[in-house]
Amino acid sequence: MRKNIKENSEVENEVKDEEDVPRKGTILIRFLPSTITISAFCVGLTSIRFALFHKWELAVLCIFVSAVLDALDGRVARLFGQASNFGAQLDSLSDLVCFGVAPAIILFLKSIHLLGSVGWGVCMFFTVCCALRLARFNVDMLLEGEKSGLEKKYFKGVPAPAGAILAIFPVILFFQTNNYIFLHPGFMSCCLFISGLLMISTVRTFSSKMIIISSGSAVIALLAISFFIICLITEVWLTLTVLVTLYLILIPYGIYEYKRSQKNEALLETTTETPPEE
């Protein structure tokens, strides 16, 4: 009897020891979201290096790659249940460099430096707007539980990655059309200024959370993603031009849809609160 009890206790101790030892897969999954964030950060810094050596196409592509990685890290964290405050703060710091500092430096070195102090002021304005937008986003994340279902479906203002891509849109148009009018410092400064205003604005833009892919439409979604990747490989600047143009069209449509949904919710609330007449 005593021998059986001793053997059982030894088995329990071995099980506890095995539970205490972290598994390699668990460790890799734990650091995967932060690894993606740091990769986006490094790619954003590399875009500045390419701009310093006048490799403009690679600099612009680095901004786009950073935006893709930024979209992945949060989803990977939520998928594996590894979302944390540390990861959120690291993501914001990375976004400030990749989408606030890097685009401003690229455009300043490309053309805006011809405006002198005014051009540098516009670049600083854009970077400050990006910092304010990220700070407001972090505060909103703390109040996520208090938001209504409608507010969770929309971003308040243009997200930092989208703002960065809108800022460098003139350079993308130049690569596609080879028209030097898009490189005019005045035009590029206006795009940079407007992109900064859109980031700190309160206009509602569509969130990726609204995209829900059911199991039945998974094949169609994969085909669409494959088609998009093929277009990027074959006609990268044309694809990016179409993509940014569609996003610009969606901004006023998102504002309209948000106001319409807001009115419908308010009407539904007044209808449910009004007692039926006897």
Secondary structure, DSSP 8 states (H G I E B T S, - for coil): -HHHHHHHHHHHHHHHHHHHS--HHHHHHHHHHHHHHHHHHHHHHHHHHHHHTT-HHHHHHHHHHHHHHHHHHHHHHHHTT---HHHHHHHHHHHIIIIIIHHHHHHHHHTGGGGTHHHHHHHHHHHHHHHHHHHHHHHHHHTGGGS-HHHHTEEES--HHHHHHHHTHHHHHHHHH--GGGG-HHHHHHHHHHHHHHHHS--EEE-GGG----GGGHHHHHHHHHHHHHHHHH-HHHHHHHHHHHHHHHHHHHHHHHHHHHHHHHHHHHHHHS----
